[in-house]
Amino acid sequence: MVLVLIIGDLHIPHRAHDLPAKFRKLLVPGKIQQILCTGNVCDRETYEYLRTIANDVCVVRGDYDENTSFPPSATVVHAPIRIGVMHGHQCVPTGDLDALSALARQMDVDVLISGHTHTFQAIEYGGRFFVNPGSATGAWTGLRNSDPIPSFALMDIQGAVVVTYVYQLVEGEVRVDKIEYRKEVEAPKPVAPSLAPSNSTYSSASGGFGQSAPTSPQTTPGVW
């Protein structure tokens, strides 16, 4: 089992001051093995905070990130699951499932994680799983009448099964929902057993392998 934090679009300090306090209480060190961030971290202090939660932190570059060392996309493998991560501004139209599907095919991934919309989504489409963790701070999107709900996700990866828990801060309370995705994995092809091992002999008289034909009549046990 691998527990992965999916988070992004924090926009600290430009559009939000900090993570909600109730989220910080949940995100404690020692429980999460990996963090996949969809970008727009925006400041070094927030990045260093993520590193206190887990040592393995993968951040892709968002359209507001100034850190050019963040890659535009990344692929992470938890066999047999292949996960792609990107910010999402590369997707046109924004958040369109067909456009995301094309990107997932290009990356050859089973799960595609993207952000940019500041709205949580987890949906299976065309045999693949698409997750948008939303904005962890509920940052403004830049659009008029925008009021995003703060959210992040935790992925519990167990072999070919990915259980995603979404945490949303609704009216001051944390609400948790669960979504499950199962990758279809081909069963290994059965291997036909060998009929006669090379070191065995077959006796037609006895009808078995490695046995000699009886040399004297055998008594059939009685039946009561």
KOLDOTI-904279 format. One record per residue (C-alpha): residue number from 1; residue in three letters; x, y, z. Coordinates in steps of 0.02 Angstrom, whole numbers, plus 50000, padded with zeros to 5 digits. Each point is the difference from the previous one (the first is absolute). Example, Ala and Ser with C-alpha at 12.3 -4.5 7.8 and 13.67 -1.06 7.14 Angstrom:
2
  num  residuo      x      y      z
    1      ala  50615  49775  50390
    2      ser  50069  50172  49967
This chain:
224
  num  residuo      x      y      z
    1      met  50000  50000  50000
    2      val  50062  50174  49954
    3      leu  49917  50159  50065
    4      val  50022  50148  49881
    5      leu  49948  50180  50034
    6      ile  49929  50087  49846
    7      ile  50003  50189  50022
    8      gly  50020  50159  49898
    9      asp  49951  50177  49951
   10      leu  50049  50071  50170
   11      his  50046  50173  49930
   12      ile  50087  50052  50162
   13      pro  50023  50145  50035
   14      his  49924  50084  49845
   15      arg  49820  49938  50014
   16      ala  49998  49914  50171
   17      his  50093  50024  50163
   18      asp  50014  49818  50053
   19      leu  49921  49828  50001
   20      pro  49841  49987  50104
   21      ala  50045  49956  50181
   22      lys  49889  49845  49995
   23      phe  50097  49935  49850
   24      arg  50166  50028  50089
   25      lys  49939  49895  50147
   26      leu  49964  49856  49881
   27      leu  50163  50010  49903
   28      val  50120  49935  50131
   29      pro  50172  49924  49965
   30      gly  50028  49813  50002
   31      lys  49840  49939  49918
   32      ile  50018  50053  49818
   33      gln  50132  49918  49891
   34      gln  49994  50116  49849
   35      ile  49932  50170  49946
   36      leu  49948  50039  49822
   37      cys  49969  50186  49977
   38      thr  49915  50075  49847
   39      gly  50097  50162  50017
   40      asn  49969  50183  50041
   41      val  50087  49977  50166
   42      cys  50071  50174  49969
   43      asp  50116  50020  50151
   44      arg  50147  49902  50071
   45      glu  49928  49995  50177
   46      thr  49848  49901  49939
   47      tyr  50111  49879  49905
   48      glu  50107  49973  50156
   49      tyr  49841  49972  50101
   50      leu  49949  49861  49880
   51      arg  50170  49919  50026
   52      thr  49965  49990  50187
   53      ile  49848  49891  49962
   54      ala  50093  49876  49887
   55      asn  50177  49986  49934
   56      asp  49943  49949  49827
   57      val  49925  50158  49922
   58      cys  49964  50018  49815
   59      val  49946  50173  49942
   60      val  49960  50048  49820
   61      arg  50008  50179  49943
   62      gly  49839  50101  50000
   63      asp  49967  50156  49898
   64      tyr  50040  50109  50153
   65      asp  50153  49906  50062
   66      glu  50163  50096  49979
   67      asn  50108  49849  50044
   68      thr  50059  49939  49830
   69      ser  50073  49842  50076
   70      phe  49825  49928  50014
   71      pro  49966  49892  49846
   72      pro  49845  50032  49893
   73      ser  49943  49821  50030
   74      ala  50054  49841  50088
   75      thr  49963  49815  49997
   76      val  50001  49895  50159
   77      val  49982  49811  50005
   78      his  49924  49897  50140
   79      ala  49991  49836  49905
   80      pro  49887  49959  49915
   81      ile  49932  50180  50010
   82      arg  50081  50136  49894
   83      ile  49959  50177  50058
   84      gly  50023  50158  49899
   85      val  50008  50172  50082
   86      met  49981  50170  49916
   87      his  49933  50170  50049
   88      gly  49858  49998  49874
   89      his  50021  50166  49909
   90      gln  50066  49893  49856
   91      cys  49823  49930  49978
   92      val  49890  50091  49874
   93      pro  49857  50023  50035
   94      thr  50041  50011  50186
   95      gly  49948  49843  50093
   96      asp  49926  49917  49843
   97      leu  50001  49811  50023
   98      asp  50032  49962  49817
   99      ala  50150  50117  50000
  100      leu  50062  49924  50164
  101      ser  49978  49826  49926
  102      ala  50110  50047  49853
  103      leu  50135  50062  50121
  104      ala  49985  49839  50103
  105      arg  50024  49896  49843
  106      gln  50154  50101  49953
  107      met  50072  49971  50174
  108      asp  49944  49817  49998
  109      val  49926  50010  50175
  110      asp  49852  49919  50089
  111      val  49970  50147  50117
  112      leu  50020  50182  49950
  113      ile  50010  50132  50137
  114      ser  49975  50181  49949
  115      gly  49944  50164  50077
  116      his  49975  50178  49937
  117      thr  49810  50003  50019
  118      his  50005  50014  50191
  119      thr  49853  49878  50004
  120      phe  50012  49820  50062
  121      gln  49960  49860  49879
  122      ala  50030  49812  50001
  123      ile  49925  49902  49856
  124      glu  50033  49844  49898
  125      tyr  49991  50036  49814
  126      gly  50050  49889  49855
  127      gly  50080  49872  50115
  128      arg  50111  50130  50084
  129      phe  49983  50095  50163
  130      phe  50007  50189  50007
  131      val  50027  50095  50162
  132      asn  50002  50186  50031
  133      pro  50034  50038  50185
  134      gly  49933  50178  49985
  135      ser  50082  50142  50096
  136      ala  50062  49954  50174
  137      thr  49979  50181  50056
  138      gly  49840  50037  49905
  139      ala  50096  50131  49901
  140      trp  49908  50115  49880
  141      thr  50008  49940  49820
  142      gly  50007  50172  49923
  143      leu  49824  49982  49931
  144      arg  49855  50109  50054
  145      asn  49887  49925  50135
  146      ser  50130  49867  50037
  147      asp  49988  49925  50174
  148      pro  50094  49832  50001
  149      ile  49980  49875  50142
  150      pro  50169  49958  50081
  151      ser  50042  49818  49962
  152      phe  50136  49869  49983
  153      ala  50003  49812  49975
  154      leu  50084  49847  50071
  155      met  50030  49848  49890
  156      asp  50013  49829  50080
  157      ile  50084  49892  49867
  158      gln  49985  49813  50027
  159      gly  50062  49907  49846
  160      ala  49879  50032  49857
  161      val  49875  50087  50114
  162      val  50005  50188  50034
  163      val  49886  50064  50138
  164      thr  49990  50190  50000
  165      tyr  49939  50098  50150
  166      val  49955  50182  49967
  167      tyr  50006  50123  50144
  168      gln  49896  50158  49979
  169      leu  49977  50143  50122
  170      val  49813  50038  49991
  171      glu  49930  50134  50117
  172      gly  50146  49979  50118
  173      glu  49989  49810  50012
  174      val  50105  49869  49911
  175      arg  49897  49884  49891
  176      val  50075  49839  49932
  177      asp  49941  49901  49848
  178      lys  50068  49839  49927
  179      ile  50023  49948  49818
  180      glu  50075  49835  49941
  181      tyr  50087  49959  49836
  182      arg  50055  49826  49949
  183      lys  50119  49972  49856
  184      glu  49958  49852  49890
  185      val  50153  49889  50006
  186      glu  50020  49853  49882
  187      ala  50011  49835  50092
  188      pro  50160  49904  49964
  189      lys  49980  49869  49865
  190      pro  49993  49824  50073
  191      val  50148  49889  49962
  192      ala  49953  49826  49939
  193      pro  50072  49866  50116
  194      ser  50125  49880  49928
  195      leu  49919  49829  49975
  196      ala  50156  49898  50023
  197      pro  50150  50066  50099
  198      ser  50164  49951  49919
  199      asn  50056  49897  50151
  200      ser  49838  49901  50013
  201      thr  49954  49836  49919
  202      tyr  49826  49954  49944
  203      ser  49932  49825  50021
  204      ser  49853  49962  49887
  205      ala  49962  49847  50103
  206      ser  49981  50097  50161
  207      gly  49928  50155  49918
  208      gly  50112  50121  50095
  209      phe  50163  50096  49997
  210      gly  50152  49930  50087
  211      gln  49914  49837  50047
  212      ser  50038  49822  49949
  213      ala  49869  49878  49940
  214      pro  49947  49879  50137
  215      thr  50086  49831  49988
  216      ser  49871  49904  50100
  217      pro  49811  50002  50013
  218      gln  49930  50130  50120
  219      thr  49860  49973  50120
  220      thr  49855  50121  49992
  221      pro  49956  50060  50173
  222      gly  49831  49942  50060
  223      val  49851  50114  50012
  224      trp  49894  49992  50158
